[in-house]
Amino acid sequence: MKALKFKLNRNTLNQIYISYMRPHLEYASVVWDNCTQYEKESLDKLQYEAARTVTGLTRSVHLNNLIKEIGWVSLSDRRLIQKLIIVYKARHNLLPEYMQALFPPLVGNRNNPYMLRNNNNFVTVTRRTQLYSKSFIPSAVSEWNNLDDDIKNSSSLSIFKYKLKQKFKSPIVPSYFHVGDRVLNVMHTRIRNFCSNLNADLHSNNLSDSPNCRCGQPIENAEHYLLQCSQFTTQRIRMFHATRPFHTLSVHTLLFGKSSLSDEDNSTIFIAVQNYIKDTGRFT
């Protein structure tokens, strides 16, 4: 993927990871999810590296910004979802008999004359060691018992999966974050996430001694570069002409779009910003 970082667009790289790479990180994950925290973090680091490749962001980007920019569900949440899906199948006798027999009985299936609120819960598995408590059946049963009743009582597997997807919802990445030439899109994305070659970003990431702009102003940040710098007045006028229907423009609109506008209109703004980046030659 790194070799293709600037040759393929963001959508294609994103699909390569989801279709061909992530399955290797998740194969039989319900079995080995009791691995050590160090091993889980090692897998997370692989996903973060892939996310930086897809988005074009650098290692200096804040992890929270990276997660919002890429919009992937964490590997730990995805493993938990797979566990809960198997427990749902066990609850509704959708598993092969040899797997069904591994699960403890439901609270409501015991000889109990009362209608309890936790009748859809499984009987807690007795465990004496920490190692066993983290293994698949005990940990999956505990997660199921802690799940909201509305999700547990789903009438079908597809509805259950949908509700889980809503519970473990990932950040929504607007479609216009993907538009434009790949190199210009990467530069735009880096400015949005404070890891560009603007002097203020370099200074905050301890990569430059000074945040000063070459025009003499004390801080060269995104707002200064896009809206104020005297070196790029002509290029800025062209950008304003291209976005005239959407004025007035703020630096937030130029970097993140505007919720009141359609995806098509936001794409027009993003293309204009990327043309501005190209015309200024600031990052060449």
N, C-alpha and C positions, 0 to 999 in steps of 0.2 A: 504493500500500500504506500509506503514511503517513496518508493521509486516512481509511483504514479501520482504523487501528491499534487503536482502542478500540471499534469497531463489530462486528468479526468476531472469532471465537475463534481461538486459536492454531493449531489444526489446519487451519482454513480458510486462514489467512494463509500457513501453511507450504506448503500445496498450491498456492496461487496462485503463489508464488515458484518452486517446483519445476516446475510444469507450463507456466507462461507466461513467466517471466522468465529463469530459468537457461538455457533453450535458446538465447536470444539471445546469452548470454555464451560459448556453446560452439559455435556454428555453424561448421563446417569447422575446428575447433580444431587438428586434426592438421596442417593446412597452415600455420597462423600461430603454432604453439607456439614457433617460434624468434624471437618478438618480444622486445623488450628487457625487462629485469627491471623497469624503471619501469612499462611497460605491463601486465605481469603483476600488479604490486602494485596498479595502478589497478583492475583487475578484482576483485582480492581485496577491496579497499575497498568496492566495490559489494556484494559478497556479505556482508561484515561489516555494512554498513548495513542490508541486508535482514534479517539475523539479529537485529539490535537491534530492528527493527520487529516481527518475528514474536514475539520473546520479551518485548518491552516493556522491555528493559534500556536503560540510558543510556550515553552516550559514556564515562563514567567507569569502566565495567566493564573488568576485566582481560581481555585478549584470550583467554587460556587458559580463563578461566571462560566466556566467550561461546561458544567452540568446543565445550566440554563440554555447555553448556546447549542448544545448537541441534542438535548431532549430525549435521551435514552433512559429507560428504567434501570436502576442499579442492578448489578448481578445478584446481590443478596436478596433483593425484593423479587426478582424473577425466580430464584430458587425457592423462595417461600411460596410463591404463587403455584409452582409446580407441585409442591408438597400438598397444598390445600386442595388442588384439583384431584389428586389421588385419594385424599381422604373423602372428598365429596363422592367419588365413585364408590368408595368402600361403604359410605353411608347409604347409598342407593343400590347396592349390589350390582355394580357395573364392572367389577374386577373379576378376573379368573378366581376360581374357588381357592387355589393354593395361596393366593395373595389375600383374599377376603378373610381367611382363617387367621391371618397374622394380627388382625385388629381386635381390640377388646370389644365387648358388647356395648350397646348404647345404654345410657342411664334409663331410658324409658322401656327398654326390653327386659329389665329385671322384674322380678315379682314384686311390684310396688303398686299399691292400690291408688296412689295419688298422682294427679297430673302436675308434674313439676315443670318449672320454667326451663330447666336444663335437660329435658327429655331427649333433645337432639344432640346432646354432648356424649362423647365417649367416656366410659369409665376410665379414670386416671390410671395409667400404667405404673405399677410399682417399680421403683428404681432405687438401687442402693449406691450406685457409683455415678460420678459426674460424666464419665465416658459413655455409659449406657443411656443416661438421660438426654444426651445430645444426639443419639442415634436416631434413625428415621422414624420408627413408630412412636416412641415416647414424645419426641419433639414435635412431630406432626400432629399428634393427638392434642397436645397442649396448645398449639397454635390454633387448631380448629375450635377447641373449647373457648378460646378467648375471642373468637371471631364474632362480629355483630350478628344477631339473630336474623336480621333482614337478609343478610348474605347467605347464611347457613340454610335458610328456608327457601332458597331459590327453587323454582318448579322444574327447571331443566339445567343441564350442564352448560348450555350456551349462555343462559341468563346468569348463571353462577360466574362464568368466566368474564362476562361483561361487567358484573358488579365488582369483581376483583380488580379488573382493569381500571375502574373508576376509583377504587380505594387506593391503589398504588399508581396513581396518575403521574405521568412524567410531565415536565414543562413542555408547553406547546410552542413549537418553533414555527414562526410565520413562513409561508411559502416564499415570500419575497426576500428572505435571508439567503436564498439559494441563487438569486438571479445574477446575470452578468458574466463577464470574462472571469475565468478562474483566478488569475493572479490579482486582478483588481478587486474581486470579491474577497479574497484573503486579506488584502490590505484594509479594506473597509471593515471586515470582521475584527481585525486586530485593533483598529482605532476604537471600535465599539466596546472592546473588552480590555482596554488600557494596557495592551502589550505591543503597541506599534513602535516604530522608530521615531515618533515624535519625542522631542527632548524631555518633556515632562514625564512621559511614560518610561523612558529609559532611566531618568533620574529616580523615579519612585521605585523602580525595580533594581536599583543599585548598579545600573549599567552605564551611567553617565554622571559626571561631576556637577553638571549644571542643567537646569530646566529651561535656560534662556533660548529664545528664538533668534535666528540670524538677523531678523529685522530690527532687533534691539529691545523687543519687549521681554519682560522677565519670565514669562511662562509660555511655552509652546505646547498647549494642550489641544484637545479636539476642537473646542469652541474657538480658540484663537486661529487654528489652522483653517477651519472651514468657513468662518464668518468674519475674521478680523485682519488677518495678516496682510500687510501692505505689499508683500512680494507677489501676491497672486490675485490682484484686483481684477484683471482682465478675465482670468479663468473663472473667478467667482461670479462675475456678471453673466457669463455664458451659462453657468449653473442656475442662476436665478431666472434667466429667460426660459430655460427648459422646464422649470418648476413653477412658472408664473401662476397657473390655476390654483396652486396649493398654498400660496402665501397667506399669512406670514409664516416663515420657517424658523424653527428653533433647532439647536444642535441635537436635541433629543429626537426630533422628527427625522433629521438627516441620518441619524445612526440607527434608530429603532423603528422608524415609521410612525404612523398616526392611526390610532384605533378607529377613528371616525371615518377614515378613508378606506376604499376597497383595496384588495390585494393588487389589482392592476395599477391603481394610482400610486400605491406605495412602491411598486416595482419601478414606476417611472421616476420617482424621487431617487430611488437607490441607483438606478442607471446613471442619472445625472450626477450624483455624488461620485460614482466610480469614474465617470468621464472627467470630472474635476480632478480626482486623484491622478489620473493619467496625464492630464494637461499640465498640472503643476510640476510633475517630475520630481516631487519631493522625496519619493521613496526609491528612486532608481539609483 
